[in-house]
Amino acid sequence: LVAEFAEAGGDAIEVAFPGISADKQTIINELAKSHNLLASQGSDFHFPSRWTELGKNLHIDPSLTPVWHDWDW
């Protein structure tokens, strides 16, 4: 699916969000790298709750380029 997304012109993938396991994040990071995709992060914060903290676990691996670095300001 990620390969098809990249081939269709997709340019970024969400690699960080609250609750993601380290193993899953490693896999997603590798997919982003292997398909030359930019990295984004999402808070998954839709409303206050005891399960989701705004801004928690939003680390983007330094080997990836964040999507906002590609914006033409």
N, C-alpha and C positions, 0 to 999 in steps of 0.2 A: 504494500500500500504506500509506503513512504517513497519507494522508487518511482511508482506511478505518479505520485504527487509532484515529485521533483521534475520528472519528465514532462509533466503538464505545465510546468512553469512556476510551481510553488517555490517560495524562496525562504521560508522560515518555519520552524517547528517549536512548539512549546516544550521546553526541557525541564522546567522547574515549576512545582506547585506544591502546596501543603499536603503532607501525607504520603508523598511519593517515597518508595523505599530506595535505598542506596543502589540495590541491584537494578531496579527499573530505570533509575536515572542514568546509570552507566550505560545500559542498553540504548536508551534514547539519545544520549550524548554520542555514542558510536554511530547511530543511524544519521544523526545530524552531520557528523564529520564525513561519513562515507558518501553522503549525497550532497555535500557542499551547501548545507542549509544554514541560514542564520538562526540564532537561538532567541527564544522569547521566554517569558515567565508569566505565570498567572496566579493571582491570589486565591482563586476559587471562592472569594468572599462575596456571598450574595446577601447575607444578613448576619447579625451577631448571633453566635451560638457557642456552646462549650466545645465543639469539635473543630472549629476553624478559627485560627488567629490570622488577622490581616498581616500580610508580609512575612509569615513564617515559612522557612525552608525555601527561599527563592534564590538560591545560589546558582549562578551560571558558571560552568567550568571555564577557566581562563583560556583553554585551548579553542573555545568557540567564540564566534563573533556575535555579540548581541544585535538584535534586529535594529535597534535604534541607532547603532553606529553607521548604518547604511542609509539613513535618511538624509535627504538633501535639505538642510535647514536654510 
